[in-house]
C-alpha cells in the first residue's frame, strides 16, 4: 500500500512556502507580524477598492469569527489596518490598509515573485495548468465535507 498522503504533502509544502514568504525584512524587524497577517494583507490588497469586512476575511481563510476578530485586532495594533465604520450600517466596519501595510506589501510582492520563481522552476505551463486544476478538484472534493 502506498504510504503517501496528499494532506501531509500539501501541509509540508505549505510550511516551506510560509517560511520562504516570511523571509521579508518586515517580518524580521517586527516580531508581532505573523505569516497569517501577511497573507491577510495580500488578500486585502488583491481586493483593491472593494469594501472589505471581517466576514470577507473569515470566508477567504476559513476561520471562525473569533479568530478573525483577534487577527484583525492584532493587525490594527500593529499599524497595518484601520477598521472604519460605514455610514449605511452601524454594525459594520470596513477594513482599510495603512501606509505601513503598503511598505510590507512591496516587500511581500518581491518575496512572492522570488518564491514563485523557485517553486515553478523546471515546470512547463501545461504542468502548472494541470497543478491548478488538481488544486481546484481537491478543494471541490473537500467542500463536500461542509
Number of C-alpha atoms within 10 A of each C-alpha: 3 4 5 8 8 10 10 10 11 11 11 12 12 12 12 12 15 16 12 14 23 21 14 19 11 20 18 11 9 10 8 14 18 15 15 13 16 22 17 17 21 16 16 22 16 10 11 9 9 10 13 17 16 18 15 15 21 16 12 11 13 11 13 12 14 9 12 19 16 11 18 20 15 17 22 17 12 14 14 22 22 17 17 12 13 12 9 7 8 8 8 15 17 16 20 18 17 13 11 13 21 14 12 19 19 12 16 23 14 13 17 17 12 13 16 13 11 10 11 12 9 9 9 10 10 8 12 12 11 12 12 11 12 12 12 12 12 13 11 11 10 10 9 7 6 4
